[in-house]
Amino acid sequence: MTRGEVFDEVSFDEGFTWWYGDDDFVAQIVAQGGRAGIVGEARVEHLGGGAQTVRYTPAVLAAIERDRRRMWTKWGHF
């Protein structure tokens, strides 16, 4: 959870298909001087379906690779 008044320039990049969107979100916070961590009591609920079992078809693997390359280009690592 982030507070808009603290990280007003951070947004979830919907251009990522896979989990790299989460990594990008955290990288934006860190780039603004913030910190990211894990809270043991925290819970994530995916609205409207969210997480699901993935079958790694050639199309899925291609999408993952595309997002990995996009993340690398955007941040220079990952």
ZAROSE-765620 format. One record per residue: residue number from 1; residue in three letters; x, y, z of N, C-alpha, C in turn. Coordinates in steps of 0.001 Angstrom, whole numbers, plus 500000, padded with zeros to 6 digits. Layout:
BEGIN
R  tido  zaro    n_px    n_py    n_pz   ca_px   ca_py   ca_pz    c_px    c_py    c_pz
R   NUM   ala       X       Y       Z       X       Y       Z       X       Y       Z
...
END
This chain:
BEGIN
R  tido  zaro    n_px    n_py    n_pz   ca_px   ca_py   ca_pz    c_px    c_py    c_pz
R     1   met  500852  498837  500000  500000  500000  500000  500900  501229  500000
R     2   thr  500585  502181  499190  501344  503435  499181  500379  504588  499433
R     3   arg  500945  505663  499912  500129  506847  500181  500366  507861  499079
R     4   gly  499303  508279  498421  499409  509210  497299  500072  510520  497637
R     5   glu  499871  511000  498865  500478  512277  499235  501991  512156  499422
R     6   val  502487  510924  499576  503923  510703  499717  504548  510367  498363
R     7   phe  503890  509518  497591  504408  509078  496290  503406  509445  495195
R     8   asp  503303  510718  494924  502286  511180  493981  502597  510848  492531
R     9   glu  503826  510492  492222  504195  510168  490844  504196  508669  490563
R    10   val  503867  507851  491543  503907  506401  491381  502572  505904  490860
R    11   ser  502628  505094  489815  501399  504506  489298  501689  503083  488832
R    12   phe  500667  502269  488840  500814  500898  488390  500779  500893  486869
R    13   asp  501860  500462  486256  502006  500464  484801  501244  499272  484219
R    14   glu  500103  499518  483627  499277  498439  483091  499796  497890  481772
R    15   gly  500923  498424  481298  501536  497910  480088  502249  496580  480293
R    16   phe  502514  496230  481565  503116  494942  481851  502020  493890  481955
R    17   thr  502243  492743  481311  501258  491664  481334  501421  490798  482569
R    18   trp  502670  490548  482963  502950  489598  484041  503381  490312  485302
R    19   trp  504038  489626  486196  504378  490128  487524  505357  491286  487500
R    20   tyr  505936  491624  486378  506877  492734  486323  506215  494061  486694
R    21   gly  504911  494152  486599  504210  495363  487031  504438  495648  488501
R    22   asp  504472  494603  489315  504756  494765  490743  506177  495262  490951
R    23   asp  507121  494661  490219  508522  495077  490335  508686  496531  489904
R    24   asp  508005  496904  488842  508075  498274  488344  507527  499248  489387
R    25   phe  506434  498889  490030  505814  499735  491048  506799  499992  492189
R    26   val  507448  498924  492658  508429  499058  493735  509624  499885  493262
R    27   ala  510091  499663  492039  511226  500424  491516  510904  501914  491462
R    28   gln  509668  502277  491144  509272  503682  491128  509364  504290  492528
R    29   ile  508933  503542  493530  508990  504031  494913  510444  504225  495346
R    30   val  511281  503243  495065  512693  503321  495433  513373  504483  494707
R    31   ala  513024  504691  493435  513605  505794  492654  513260  507157  493256
R    32   gln  512139  507237  493975  511735  508485  494629  512282  508582  496054
R    33   gly  513165  507647  496422  513767  507705  497745  513000  506938  498809
R    34   gly  511978  506210  498407  511198  505433  499368  511801  504071  499627
R    35   arg  511168  503328  500494  511605  501976  500817  510441  501024  500613
R    36   ala  510758  499817  500291  509747  498774  500138  510079  497650  501096
R    37   gly  509068  497059  501662  509290  495968  502592  508088  495056  502639
R    38   ile  508199  494060  503475  507115  493097  503643  506592  493206  505059
R    39   val  505301  493264  505197  504656  493287  506502  504013  491923  506702
R    40   gly  504416  491233  507731  503936  489869  507969  502431  489746  508059
R    41   glu  501784  490749  508598  500332  490687  508757  499567  491109  507509
R    42   ala  500284  491586  506494  499623  492085  505288  499023  490946  504477
R    43   arg  497999  491279  503726  497327  490304  502879  496932  491001  501577
R    44   val  497062  490290  500478  496667  490826  499175  495447  490072  498703
R    45   glu  494440  490807  498298  493254  490188  497722  493125  490684  496286
R    46   his  493106  489756  495352  492964  490123  493939  491484  490269  493619
R    47   leu  491085  491458  493253  489693  491702  492894  489437  491262  491465
R    48   gly  488319  490679  491226  487941  490288  489869  488755  489140  489310
R    49   gly  489225  488250  490140  489933  487078  489634  491375  487031  490065
R    50   gly  492158  487986  489621  493541  488088  490038  494381  486872  489739
R    51   ala  495129  486436  490742  496088  485344  490580  495390  484061  490139
R    52   gln  496081  483337  489312  495553  482070  488825  496697  481186  488374
R    53   thr  496416  479932  488196  497432  479010  487718  497700  479289  486242
R    54   val  498972  479337  485891  499361  479668  484518  499876  478419  483813
R    55   arg  499433  478217  482610  500013  477185  481743  501028  477898  480856
R    56   tyr  502270  477453  480923  503343  478130  480210  503392  477704  478746
R    57   thr  502430  478207  477998  502370  477966  476559  503421  478841  475873
R    58   pro  503722  478575  474612  504660  479460  473890  504226  480929  473914
R    59   ala  502933  481192  473832  502459  482580  473852  502694  483222  475220
R    60   val  502467  482474  476285  502700  482987  477633  504188  483248  477843
R    61   leu  505025  482309  477444  506465  482495  477579  506950  483706  476781
R    62   ala  506369  483935  475618  506736  485099  474804  506328  486396  475512
R    63   ala  505161  486411  476141  504701  487597  476871  505602  487877  478066
R    64   ile  505992  486831  478776  506895  487001  479913  508232  487573  479452
R    65   glu  508765  487039  478376  510043  487529  477845  509923  488980  477388
R    66   arg  508811  489322  476747  508592  490717  476315  508603  491657  477518
R    67   asp  507902  491262  478602  507858  492103  479788  509216  492165  480480
R    68   arg  509969  491056  480477  511302  491065  481076  512195  492059  480342
R    69   arg  512127  492040  479024  512939  492975  478223  512495  494422  478442
R    70   arg  511186  494629  478556  510667  495977  478802  511155  496490  480156
R    71   met  511138  495622  481166  511609  495996  482495  513091  496346  482454
R    72   trp  513875  495528  481755  515315  495774  481632  515564  497128  480960
R    73   thr  514835  497390  479877  515003  498649  479153  514631  499847  480027
R    74   lys  513555  499712  480781  513066  500818  481602  513989  501127  482782
R    75   trp  514518  500073  483443  515264  500260  484676  516748  499892  484577
R    76   gly  517167  499222  483511  518566  498861  483357  519008  497679  484195
R    77   his  518080  496940  484730  518387  495728  485504  517143  494858  485566
R    78   phe  517198  493774  486273  516142  492770  486472  516344  491613  485568
END
